[in-house]
Amino acid sequence: MLDPARVRAVTSSLRIAAMGTYVPERRLTNADLARSVDTTDDWIVSRTGMRERRIARDDEFTSDMCLAAVRALERNGGSLDAVDFVIACTVTPDYAFPSVAARVQEQLGLRRVGAIDLGAACAGFMYGLDVADALLETGRARNVLLVAGESLSKITDYTDRSTCILFGDGAAAALVTIDRGAPATVLARRVNSDGAAGRELFQTGLRSEIGGVVSPDRYLHQNGRAVYEWALTNITAGIAELLAQAEMRADEIDWFVPHSANGRMIESIAKRAGIARERMLTSYELHGNTSSASIPLALAPAIADGRVKRGNRVMLYGFGGGLVECGMILRWS
Ligand code: COA
């Protein structure tokens, strides 16, 4: 096994130049859920920390939400003029194809740009950032429009109390660019996949069997306990590896932005890693688990209100269906 302390990060000087977010209007509270399944506000808050989530309209899809997030990014000062690549991170695309990225490109009127969807479930935004970074580092792109959006309510079984309490809808957009010659901003990174655990969290597609389980219903299914244990073990170890790569202590991290899967779970991970709760940015309280959108939904408001400042060391960590994970430590610029 590799000694994490000896793994050097592939550094880079990527920069998130602007961000924007969007969530649908309709709120689904714990009290609403308690009227349709056998659960209580107390149970949900004590197990997950979640209070409400947003639900897309029947005629509102992932590309619509991603487009709205890009419009917010423009209002926040982001310019699309020099965008030459669109990456859309999602596991709930409007269609199998065309891609969400192509829909967004078309509606924004972008010309001569590459467009791909990237499916890494709740690690989507982080994998998207990693791929954007590779395109920028190699000079294949100069300005990547990275969007992450999910319509999870459309694949959630609202009669299953163990999953319907967790998930919500939303989207975010980031303009990712590179400052060549500037000091490194990516101080550590880890990408990893554990496909053997794939059957613990899935939605079937053309194939309805996974790991001996047959599920033709096209809903999201999860073994919550198994995913919980997996995350606690693997993400805690992943954080230690990132810190070793960056030669930092946990208390030198200014902001920790884990995937907002479940408040209780990510607080346990932070505690094990030695990161104080006050230094965590989360979105689960009011948005539930929005998969690929959860990290930017937590990060964008903290950038907008000045909590995240230039020079801050920010650890971002996505993990989820696959099961896959991708974490980075960035020096904010
Ligand atoms: N309200 C009340 N009771 C519920 C419930 C709900 N919404 N959901 C499940 N229960 C019940 C179960 O039926 C079970 O009852 P039983 O003991 O009579 O069989 C009991 O609570 C315990 O179930 P369990 O699944 O062991 O609960 P848990 O403490 O593990 O909490 C999750 C369930 C889903 C909240 C938790 O496992 C979790 O969050 N896991 C991680 C999920 C996650 O983050 N996924 C995304 C990763 S990207």
Boltz pocket constraint, residues with backbone or C-beta under 6 A from the ligand:
constraints:
  - pocket:
      binder: B
      contacts: [[A, 38], [A, 39], [A, 40], [A, 43], [A, 44], [A, 47], [A, 48], [A, 122], [A, 161], [A, 162], [A, 163], [A, 165], [A, 222], [A, 223], [A, 224], [A, 225], [A, 227], [A, 228], [A, 261], [A, 262], [A, 265], [A, 289], [A, 319], [A, 320], [A, 321]]
      max_distance: 6.0
